[in-house]
């Protein structure tokens, strides 16, 4: 959910809580009571859908990151002894093929690292009888292949999760529209009855409804997170506003947006495989939208 939706949901809950606190009044108008029940159903659906939306990418991204780390570690641990074997036998071609440092492997794009590892494994496999003295066994190759097999399907999972999240985002927007329709067409329309019969109740209902306005005119920062060397967008970069202990993550296009209180702040930007950076202090004026783009350098 975005900040405006969070504020709307708070308003929905305030209206629901007000109605449940004074059920004897709420239930005196059946159309109003039915409207509250319908609103409560929408609140439950929004909470469930927003929970699914928040988790849609997290698990898939963590799995891919973990499998990528294992693959890089296994690849480097396997090719380093092979490089030593190649140099001992003056096989410069093989030595050049195995010449990857951990930093080199970390800089390889997600959709390329799996195939590169597979190509290296295919080169090493026929040499297995000659590599036992260097600690390379069939078990080594099996583990390496397993790391490749685990990683390759994980590339698609975040893409599928992104598609699922897009669907959930649309569903969430529809649910907010439906909840607001219930408020405007049913609750607001029938609540007028309470203006004379239960004036305090009516006044508090109107106050609860006003919470929706807190989502407008918020101060915010936004921008794009890119690879400093290639310029490509980076997904799941954490952008943290340090002084206010709030954070957000970049989407598949590298875009992020964070609402915050007007202040002078610093941001810390971090992502797996990249150097963490912290900005100098900068001011964000009330009601302003400040663009802050970040270019991330691969970790050494």
C-alpha positions as CSV (number, residue, x, y, z in Angstrom):
1,X,0.0,0.0,0.0
2,X,1.1,3.6,-0.6
3,X,0.8,6.2,2.1
4,X,-2.5,7.6,0.9
5,X,-4.0,4.1,1.0
6,X,-2.6,3.6,4.6
7,X,-4.3,6.8,5.6
8,X,-7.5,5.8,4.0
9,X,-7.4,2.4,5.7
10,X,-6.9,4.2,9.0
11,X,-10.0,6.3,8.3
12,X,-12.0,3.1,7.4
13,X,-10.9,1.6,10.8
14,X,-11.8,4.8,12.7
15,X,-15.3,4.7,11.2
16,X,-15.7,1.0,12.0
17,X,-14.4,1.5,15.5
18,X,-16.8,4.4,16.1
19,X,-19.7,2.3,14.9
20,X,-18.8,-0.7,17.0
21,X,-18.4,1.5,20.2
22,X,-21.9,2.8,19.9
23,X,-23.7,-0.3,18.5
24,X,-27.1,0.7,20.1
25,X,-27.1,3.8,17.9
26,X,-25.4,2.2,14.9
27,X,-28.0,-0.6,14.8
28,X,-31.0,1.8,15.1
29,X,-30.7,2.4,11.3
30,X,-30.5,-1.0,9.6
31,X,-29.1,0.5,6.3
32,X,-26.3,2.2,8.2
33,X,-25.6,-1.0,10.2
34,X,-25.5,-3.0,7.0
35,X,-23.2,-0.5,5.5
36,X,-20.8,-0.9,8.5
37,X,-20.8,-4.6,8.0
38,X,-20.0,-4.2,4.3
39,X,-17.2,-1.8,5.2
40,X,-15.8,-4.2,7.7
41,X,-15.7,-6.9,5.0
42,X,-13.8,-4.6,2.7
43,X,-11.3,-3.7,5.6
44,X,-10.7,-7.4,6.1
45,X,-10.1,-7.9,2.4
46,X,-7.8,-4.9,2.2
47,X,-5.7,-6.2,5.1
48,X,-5.4,-9.6,3.6
49,X,-4.5,-8.3,0.1
50,X,-2.0,-5.8,1.4
51,X,-0.4,-8.5,3.4
52,X,0.0,-10.7,0.3
53,X,1.2,-7.7,-1.7
54,X,3.9,-7.0,0.9
55,X,5.1,-10.6,0.8
56,X,4.8,-11.2,-2.9
57,X,8.4,-10.3,-3.7
58,X,10.1,-10.7,-0.4
59,X,10.4,-14.5,-0.3
60,X,11.2,-14.9,-4.0
61,X,13.9,-12.2,-3.8
62,X,15.5,-13.7,-0.7
63,X,15.5,-17.2,-2.3
64,X,17.2,-15.9,-5.4
65,X,19.8,-13.9,-3.3
66,X,20.6,-16.9,-1.2
67,X,20.9,-19.3,-4.2
68,X,23.1,-16.7,-6.0
69,X,25.4,-16.4,-3.1
70,X,25.8,-20.2,-2.8
71,X,26.4,-20.4,-6.6
72,X,29.1,-17.8,-6.5
73,X,30.8,-19.3,-3.5
74,X,30.7,-22.8,-5.1
75,X,31.9,-21.6,-8.5
76,X,34.9,-19.7,-7.0
77,X,35.8,-22.6,-4.8
78,X,35.7,-25.0,-7.8
79,X,37.5,-23.0,-10.4
80,X,40.4,-21.8,-8.2
81,X,42.0,-25.2,-7.9
82,X,41.4,-25.8,-11.6
83,X,43.3,-22.6,-12.3
84,X,46.2,-23.8,-10.2
85,X,46.1,-27.1,-12.1
86,X,46.2,-25.2,-15.4
87,X,49.1,-23.0,-14.4
88,X,51.1,-26.0,-13.2
89,X,50.6,-27.6,-16.6
90,X,51.2,-24.4,-18.6
91,X,47.7,-24.5,-19.9
92,X,47.2,-20.7,-20.4
93,X,43.9,-21.1,-22.1
94,X,42.3,-23.1,-19.3
95,X,43.9,-20.7,-16.7
96,X,42.3,-17.7,-18.5
97,X,38.9,-19.5,-18.6
98,X,39.1,-20.0,-14.8
99,X,40.3,-16.5,-14.0
100,X,37.3,-15.1,-12.1
101,X,37.6,-13.4,-8.7
102,X,34.7,-13.3,-6.2
103,X,34.2,-9.6,-7.3
104,X,34.1,-10.6,-10.9
105,X,31.4,-13.2,-10.2
106,X,29.4,-10.8,-8.1
107,X,29.3,-8.2,-10.9
108,X,27.8,-10.7,-13.4
109,X,24.1,-10.0,-14.1
110,X,21.5,-12.3,-12.5
111,X,20.4,-13.8,-15.8
112,X,24.0,-14.6,-16.9
113,X,25.7,-16.0,-13.8
114,X,23.9,-19.4,-14.0
115,X,24.9,-20.0,-17.6
116,X,28.5,-18.9,-17.0
117,X,28.8,-21.2,-14.1
118,X,27.3,-24.1,-16.2
119,X,29.8,-23.3,-19.0
120,X,32.7,-23.5,-16.5
121,X,31.4,-26.7,-15.1
122,X,31.2,-28.2,-18.6
123,X,34.9,-27.3,-19.2
124,X,36.0,-28.8,-15.9
125,X,34.0,-32.0,-16.0
126,X,36.2,-33.8,-18.7
127,X,39.3,-33.0,-16.6
128,X,38.0,-34.7,-13.5
129,X,40.5,-37.6,-13.6
130,X,43.4,-35.2,-13.5
131,X,42.1,-32.9,-10.8
132,X,41.9,-35.3,-7.8
133,X,45.3,-34.0,-6.6
134,X,43.8,-30.5,-6.4
135,X,40.8,-31.6,-4.3
136,X,38.3,-31.6,-7.2
137,X,36.1,-34.8,-6.9
138,X,32.9,-36.0,-8.4
139,X,31.2,-34.8,-5.2
140,X,32.6,-31.3,-5.9
141,X,31.1,-31.3,-9.3
142,X,27.7,-32.7,-8.1
143,X,27.5,-29.9,-5.5
144,X,28.4,-27.3,-8.1
145,X,25.8,-28.6,-10.4
146,X,23.2,-28.6,-7.6
147,X,24.0,-25.0,-6.9
148,X,23.4,-24.2,-10.6
149,X,20.2,-26.2,-10.6
150,X,18.9,-24.4,-7.5
151,X,19.7,-21.0,-8.9
152,X,18.4,-21.1,-12.4
153,X,14.6,-21.5,-11.5
154,X,15.0,-18.8,-8.9
155,X,15.5,-16.2,-11.6
156,X,11.9,-16.5,-12.7
157,X,10.3,-16.5,-9.3
158,X,10.8,-12.7,-8.7
159,X,9.5,-12.0,-12.2
160,X,6.4,-14.2,-11.5
161,X,6.1,-12.5,-8.1
162,X,6.2,-9.1,-9.7
163,X,3.4,-10.1,-12.0
164,X,1.4,-11.4,-9.0
165,X,2.1,-8.2,-7.1
166,X,0.8,-6.2,-10.0
167,X,-2.4,-8.1,-9.9
168,X,-2.7,-7.6,-6.1
169,X,-2.0,-3.9,-6.5
170,X,-5.0,-3.7,-8.9
171,X,-7.1,-5.7,-6.6
172,X,-6.2,-3.4,-3.7
173,X,-7.1,-0.3,-5.7
174,X,-10.5,-1.9,-6.5
175,X,-11.1,-2.7,-2.9
176,X,-10.4,0.9,-1.8
177,X,-12.7,2.1,-4.5
178,X,-15.5,-0.2,-3.3
179,X,-14.9,0.8,0.4
180,X,-15.1,4.4,-0.5
181,X,-18.3,3.8,-2.5
182,X,-19.9,2.2,0.6
183,X,-18.9,5.2,2.7
184,X,-20.2,7.8,0.2
185,X,-23.4,6.0,-1.0
186,X,-24.5,4.3,2.1
187,X,-22.9,5.5,5.3
188,X,-22.6,9.2,4.5
189,X,-26.1,9.2,3.0
190,X,-27.8,7.5,6.0
191,X,-25.7,9.0,8.8
192,X,-27.5,12.3,8.2
193,X,-30.4,10.7,10.2
194,X,-28.2,10.8,13.3
195,X,-27.7,14.6,13.0
196,X,-30.8,15.2,15.0
197,X,-31.4,11.9,16.8
198,X,-27.8,11.4,18.0
199,X,-25.9,14.6,17.3
200,X,-22.7,13.6,19.3
201,X,-22.6,10.3,17.4
202,X,-23.0,12.2,14.1
203,X,-20.3,14.7,15.0
204,X,-17.8,12.0,15.9
205,X,-18.6,10.1,12.7
206,X,-17.8,13.2,10.6
207,X,-14.5,13.5,12.5
208,X,-13.6,9.9,11.7
209,X,-14.3,10.5,8.0
210,X,-12.0,13.5,7.9
211,X,-8.9,11.2,8.5
212,X,-8.8,10.6,4.7
213,X,-7.4,14.0,4.1
214,X,-4.2,13.3,5.9
215,X,-2.9,11.4,2.8
216,X,-2.9,14.6,0.7
217,X,0.1,17.0,0.3
218,X,2.6,14.8,2.0
219,X,6.3,15.6,1.8
220,X,8.2,12.9,-0.1
221,X,11.4,11.9,-1.8
222,X,11.5,9.7,-4.9
223,X,14.0,8.7,-7.5
224,X,15.7,5.8,-9.3
225,X,18.4,3.3,-8.2
226,X,20.8,2.2,-11.0
227,X,24.0,0.3,-11.5
228,X,26.9,2.8,-11.5
229,X,28.7,0.9,-14.3
230,X,25.9,-0.3,-16.5
231,X,23.2,2.3,-15.8
232,X,20.6,-0.6,-15.5
233,X,17.8,-0.4,-12.9
234,X,18.4,-2.2,-9.6
235,X,15.5,-4.0,-7.9
236,X,15.0,-4.2,-4.1
237,X,17.4,-1.4,-3.1
238,X,16.7,-0.3,0.5
239,X,16.4,3.5,0.9
240,X,16.3,4.4,4.6
241,X,15.6,7.9,6.0
242,X,17.9,7.6,9.1
243,X,16.5,10.4,11.2
244,X,12.9,9.2,10.9
245,X,13.6,5.4,11.0
246,X,11.5,4.8,7.8
247,X,12.5,2.9,4.7
248,X,11.3,1.7,1.4
249,X,12.6,-0.5,-1.5
250,X,13.0,0.1,-5.2
251,X,10.7,-1.7,-7.5
252,X,11.6,-3.7,-10.6
253,X,12.3,-0.5,-12.6
254,X,14.6,0.8,-9.8
255,X,12.0,3.4,-8.7
256,X,11.3,4.2,-5.1
257,X,9.1,6.7,-3.2
258,X,9.1,7.5,0.5
259,X,6.8,9.9,2.3
260,X,8.4,11.6,5.3
261,X,8.1,14.6,7.7
262,X,9.6,17.8,6.5
263,X,13.1,18.0,7.9
264,X,16.9,17.9,7.2
265,X,17.7,14.2,6.8
266,X,20.2,11.7,5.5
267,X,19.5,8.5,3.5
268,X,21.3,5.2,3.6
269,X,21.1,3.2,0.4
270,X,22.0,-0.5,0.5
271,X,21.5,-3.6,-1.7
272,X,23.0,-7.1,-1.9
273,X,26.2,-7.1,-3.9
274,X,26.6,-3.3,-3.8
275,X,28.5,-0.9,-1.6
276,X,26.3,0.8,1.0
277,X,26.2,4.6,0.8
278,X,24.9,7.4,3.0
279,X,24.0,10.8,1.6
280,X,25.1,14.1,3.1
281,X,22.3,15.9,4.9
282,X,19.6,17.5,2.7
283,X,16.5,19.4,3.4
284,X,13.0,18.4,2.4
285,X,10.4,21.2,2.6
286,X,6.8,20.6,3.7
287,X,4.6,19.5,0.8
288,X,7.6,19.2,-1.5
289,X,8.6,16.2,-3.7
290,X,12.4,16.0,-3.9
291,X,14.0,13.7,-6.5
292,X,17.1,11.8,-5.3
293,X,18.6,9.3,-7.8
294,X,21.2,6.9,-6.6
295,X,24.0,5.1,-8.6
296,X,25.2,2.0,-6.7
297,X,28.8,0.7,-7.1
298,X,29.3,-3.1,-7.0
299,X,30.9,-4.4,-3.8
300,X,34.5,-5.4,-4.1
